Amino acid sequence: MSKKLVLTFYYAWYGTPWGPAGKWLGWNSNNYNPDIIVKGERQIATTNYPLDGVYDSCDPFTLRRHISQAQESSIDGFMVSWWGFESYSHKSLEELLKLSPKNFVTIYYETLMTANLKERNRMNAVKKIFSDLKRILEKYSRNPSWIRVDGKPLLVIYATEEYKVEEWKYIKGKLQEEGLDPFILGDTYNVSYLDVFDGLHTYNPIWITKRGLGFSNVYRTKAREAKRKGKLFAATVTPGYDDRKIRRPGTYIPREGGRYYRKVWEAAIGSGADWILITSWNEWFEGTEIEPSVEYGYDFLYLTSMYSGIFKSTK
């Protein structure tokens, strides 16, 4: 099995009028107006405010800063939320691949972007996923910055249960026919998907809190199940959650001054997980970011560095 990794979900949908986008993207969601400035802060659709201010996801100086901050915090790479070849996230992915160190970047394939196509013709949606992944792998997976696991290019896929195990087997089989053999980490705790995927994760573990379940019990169980099948288990940590700026009534899981983050990290480390995933680097809309903020400074990067070191030093 591959070495222990700490990866974080990275969002690349932000734009500014002075950046490469040439307009507001993301920050102006839900009819917020970033051109309005009150007490030195722009009106944006986020609970917390970026310490370095709003930024553009294709600005090379922003990307270099993010890479540097992540490396200093013992984070091994970014899983870039990817919304298609015409999306701004794709442009950001290409910039990241130019700037990142070796084995640092992969995509988080956003399966939900195929929802409308799936409603019209399910098989066409399956073929679309295959086509997207084939094109990504052919064009980018040989880039030295792309993360490889046991020699295979890594793909991480969201909401995998939107499609059946047999449909994912079709997709993976078609990729292999093309000479492409990725290491796939799927977003599901349904172990039947390990018949096709190389490992499992959950994107956001707050459902464990909302259901009154213990992180330790859930993570240990899933780690054992994956190990029995000779597959990888990635436990997910998050600092909290607050999407009340973009959803009504929204969901609020307080950070508790860092105690929530520490609790999830300790459960993840104690579970015997192979990897740890962080939700998120910069999903500001849902309030899961560990990127430095006005409210918390660098606290969550300091905690990340500490716990990543503990995780990587455990047997």
C-alpha positions, 0 to 999 in steps of 0.5 A: 500500500502507498505511503500515508498522505494528507490531502485537502479538497481545493476549490478553484471557482473564485474570480475577481475583476482585477484577476485573470477572470476579469469579473466576480466569480464565486464571491458574488454568489447568492446575490452578494455584492463584493463591490460593497465594502464595509469596515474594510471587508467586501460583501461576500457569500462567506461566514468567515473572511479570507485573511489575504482578501478575496482572490482569483483562482487562476492568479499564479501568485495566489496559487503559489501562496496556497501551495506554499502554505499547504506545504508548510502545513504538512499537506501533501496535495490538492484535490481540485474540485473539477466541473468540466473542461469549460469551467474556471476550475479547469483553467485553475487546474492547468495553472496548478499543474504548471506551478506545483511540486511533484505528486501534488495535484489531482482532481475531485471529479464532481459527478453531480455535474452529470445529473441533468444528462443522467435524467435524460439518458443514463447511459449517455451520462456514464459515457460522459464520465468515461470521456471526461476521465479518459481525456483528463488522464491522457492529457495530464496524468503524465505531468510530474505534478499529478499524484501517483499511487503505486505507480497509478495516476490518482482520481478522486470522485464525488458522490459515486453512489449516483451511479451503480457499481456495474456502471463504474465497472464499465467506466473503469473497464473502458479506461483500461481498454484505452491503456489507462489504469487510474487509482480511484478513490470513491466518495462512499462508505458502501463497501460493495463499491470496493469491487471497482474502486481502490479506496473509499472516503466520505467528502464531509463527515459532519453527517456523523455528528448530525446522526449522533454517531462517534467518529472513532467507531465509524472510522475504525469500522470502515478502515477494517472493512477496507483492509479486509478487501485489501483496499485503502481507507481515507478518513476525512477531517473538517474544522466545522461547518457553516453554510447559513450565508448561502442556504436557508436555514442552513447547517451550523457545526461550530468550530469550538475554538479548534476542539472539533477539528482536533476531535476529528483528527484524533479519531481519524489517526486512531482508526488506522486510516491509510490517508487523511483528507481535509474538507477543506482548503477553501470551501468558504461558502460552507465554512469548512476552510482551513485557509487563513481567515480574519476570524481564525488567523493561521490556527487551523494550519498550525493544527493541521501541521501538528496532526499531520506530523503525528499521523505520519509518525504512527505505524 
